[in-house]
Amino acid sequence: MENFVIRPVTKEDVLETEKLATLAWLNPCDLEKDCDPETFNTDGMMGLVTPENEIAAYITEIPFESNFDGHKVGMNGISCVGTKPEYRYGGAIRRLFAKVFENSSQRGQVFSVLFPFSHKFYRKMGYESFSYRHSYTIENDMLTALKVTSPLRRIEEGEELELINSIHSQFTQKYNLAVTRTLERAKYDNRGDTYKDLVSHFIIGDGAYVSYKLSRFNPSEINVTDWAVTDEKYIPEILGLFGRYSPMIKTVQMTAPPDIVLEAYVDAAAKLTHTVNYGPMVRVLDVEKALRLAANPLGADFTIAVEDDGIEANNATWHVFSGGVEKTDAPPDVRCDIRAFAPMILGSYAINCAKARADVCVNGNLGELEKFFIEKKIYLDDSF
């Protein structure tokens, strides 16, 4: 593959791209009917291309802005990663990720996030799990006692996007890695027509919104696609809205941040199932910037060595102090792999949990490390 080149995917590549998608992900495609260059979105797509102009592999970058310890930072979302079977195990994806990391450095991005098909595979690229996805299945007849007391207003797809964004921003501002939504992103996350798609959108009072898809048969459920509140007092009102569909609709499917426990809002916990699974994965693209932006209210003073086999600039020992961050030749108080560094700096767990990992070694100065590497709130409710 040495003579393969990386280049942007263009609308002229629609046929090659659909072939790859079919072979890589087993998505059936009618190549004569489904390959329309006019509707083919190539934004952020890069391909590894043979001398014969065949796309052997591709990847898509989606730049976002996200929260990190009170700052807005650049984040690179990764999507649509695929390789034709005949080109696998030749380093195609590793080459594409090297280009992604180069692009991210030029943009000044701090983190990269993806939703993996295999956690093991993406750990090879320096990504690590950083949060759990809390999913709920609630039997709808247990929600009928909850009331909607605030004004309830149905809106249609694409309406009230500025209000929706304002509510979402207030809801997610305390969570690391929550995406700062644009109006375009808000429209995407609240898409669906009331009548054609059976997707409903509601504003509750002036501090909550919810979008959900209705299905009466197989299964009979409400699938909540997006929601946010400025105050947790609105949560039982959202649940009460769902209860109005009982007994026609049997269950509600929704997710929530880890610090919002929906069991607290219902009476019969036996009719609620709460499952916790691995969510997305994250990679730190710029260790120095992450250390510099991380909150240090107690003025922790320590040294940390990070090992990164994918981004050479991250391989260093850093001195963190109340005034900033600098490279140092001093012995590190803690040494870690880039995979461990991401959940540590984001606050997935505190240093006393992190040191149980095989790729984290604490050499001393534990008291200062405990001031800096603390557990924080994390929630990423966008997908890409």
HELIX and SHEET records of a PDB file:
HELIX    1   1 LYS A   11  ASP A   13  5                                   3    
HELIX    2   2 VAL A   14  TRP A   25  1                                  12    
HELIX    3   3 PRO A   37  THR A   39  5                                   3    
HELIX    4   4 PRO A   85  TYR A   87  5                                   3    
HELIX    5   5 ALA A   92  ARG A  107  1                                  16    
HELIX    6   6 HIS A  119  ARG A  123  1                                   5    
HELIX    7   7 ASN A  140  LEU A  143  5                                   4    
HELIX    8   8 LEU A  161  THR A  172  1                                  12    
HELIX    9   9 LEU A  183  ASP A  189  1                                   7    
HELIX   10  10 GLU A  232  TYR A  234  5                                   3    
HELIX   11  11 ILE A  235  GLY A  243  1                                   9    
HELIX   12  12 LEU A  262  TYR A  265  5                                   4    
HELIX   13  13 ALA A  269  LYS A  271  5                                   3    
HELIX   14  14 VAL A  287  LEU A  293  1                                   7    
HELIX   15  15 GLU A  312  ASN A  314  5                                   3    
HELIX   16  16 ILE A  338  LEU A  346  1                                   9    
HELIX   17  17 ILE A  351  ALA A  354  1                                   4    
HELIX   18  18 LEU A  366  PHE A  372  1                                   7    
SHEET    1   A 7 VAL A   5  PRO A   8  0                                        
SHEET    2   A 7 MET A  45  VAL A  49 -1                                        
SHEET    3   A 7 ILE A  55  PHE A  68 -1                                        
SHEET    4   A 7 HIS A  71  THR A  83 -1                                        
SHEET    5   A 7 PHE A 111  LEU A 114  1                                        
SHEET    6   A 7 MET A 281  VAL A 284 -1                                        
SHEET    7   A 7 GLU A 128  SER A 129 -1                                        
SHEET    1   B 7 LEU A 152  ILE A 155  0                                        
SHEET    2   B 7 VAL A 199  ILE A 204 -1                                        
SHEET    3   B 7 ALA A 208  SER A 215 -1                                        
SHEET    4   B 7 GLU A 221  VAL A 229 -1                                        
SHEET    5   B 7 THR A 251  ALA A 256  1                                        
SHEET    6   B 7 TYR A 132  GLU A 139 -1                                        
SHEET    7   B 7 LEU A 272  TYR A 278 -1                                        
SHEET    1   C 5 GLY A 324  LYS A 327  0                                        
SHEET    2   C 5 ALA A 316  PHE A 321 -1                                        
SHEET    3   C 5 PHE A 302  GLU A 307 -1                                        
SHEET    4   C 5 VAL A 334  ASP A 337  1                                        
SHEET    5   C 5 VAL A 360  VAL A 362 -1                                        
END                                                                             
